[in-house]
Amino acid sequence: MKALLRLLATAALAGAVLSLLNQVAAVSFAPTAETAAVPGSYVADEVLVKFKPVFAAQSRTAIVAARGHAVLANLNRPGWVRVRFGAPQTMAQALAAYWNDPDVEYAQPNYIYRATAAPNDTQYGQLWAFKNIGQNIGTASYIPASGTPGADINVEKAWDHITDCSSVVVAVVDTGVNYTQEDLAGNMWNGGPGFPHHGTDFVDSDNDPMDPNGHGTHVAGIIGAAGNNAKGITGVCWKASIMAVRVLNAAGIGTSASIIQGVDFAVSHGAKVINMSLIRGGDFDQAFSSAITNAQANDVAVVVAAGNEANDNDAGGTRYPCNFTHPNLTCIAAFDQNYALASFSNWGATSVDVGAPGTNILSTWAGTNASIYNTITGTSMASAEVAGLAAMLRAYNPQFTFADVVNAVTKGGRAAASLAGKTVSGNAIDVMSSLAFINPPTGLTAAVQ
């Protein structure tokens, strides 16, 4: 009798386990709203459907047609068909319809795969910040000409997941942007008929933010020069929506008034990331601070450069906007090709958040030649890399707030000895780690029984 009871108990337990596994499987494979959470990871209007074996090709076509969909192809495996559905259905809705059909065994998006490779841009090999193999890119005697393999921002792995950040408008509040440059022309913000030149100009008070200096164009290229187009370089984002906001004149000089107007314009016209590679020492600027507060209220992440004076921004004199304390503002130091804090870079254990590459950076440039590029150095270049990362994070995670972006950028980086005690995080940015960063839960306790 005891043996029989044990057998029955074992059978009951096995049945319960099997039931639980079936429930888990149902939950794991049932379509949800998250099915469409990663833009560009699948063909937008196609699903792959596996019908039960009893249904011949003609029957499958009829079932699909009854839903208003079309069979594009019978795949070379039993029961599988490639189906196109049309608007207004979403991917999640189309999948749910097939999952709930008793004639269907399985349905999924038609996922997109990409070769794990660097882009084919002709000067990509010079972009050590994206792929450091120790290449020699020296342009100044005070900066190391070559570096340490792997001391880069680890972006190639991230490009296997997302290259298109165009859903997020990034405002370059700077000297303007050469919007005719070959690697930028297709990645500029669409401002509509009111802003045909992709932004506005608060220096000359017009809507033509063409860059007479080069600095803003260089920043824009780091953020979002077109990638994989067999020319020039690539930005952190291969596709982008760059808003040109000119607040600095041809000499790179601007005022609180022009900068505030620029920030407010960017916020009111939909930018979710603002890059400002500009700096001033001295007294607190309340008006400028209020503009960043307004950006914070509108969920805009603001990325700024730490400055190029080899200055401790905590003890050696404040530098604005870096020393503003707004939670939506991230201040960036520069490191060189060996992961060392760049000799010129400002730092600050409480005011500078994270480091990024800032020496010997090749990017787009101003001028009438549409294929012009230039290699320069500065924390402005480091700031632009972080702005590109911020855009990528928001494009990949459309629900992200500015706080999520700041958290992923700073805590998702890699520890760098040269930045320890020099920045808040002690980290160098790591694009792939930030993309995969999950904030650890708080307030949890565990007890050992």
Summary of the structure (lengths in Angstrom):
residues: 449
radius of gyration: 26.0
end to end distance: 33.6
largest distance: 95.9
contacts: 1577
relative contact order: 0.12
helix: 29%
strand: 21%
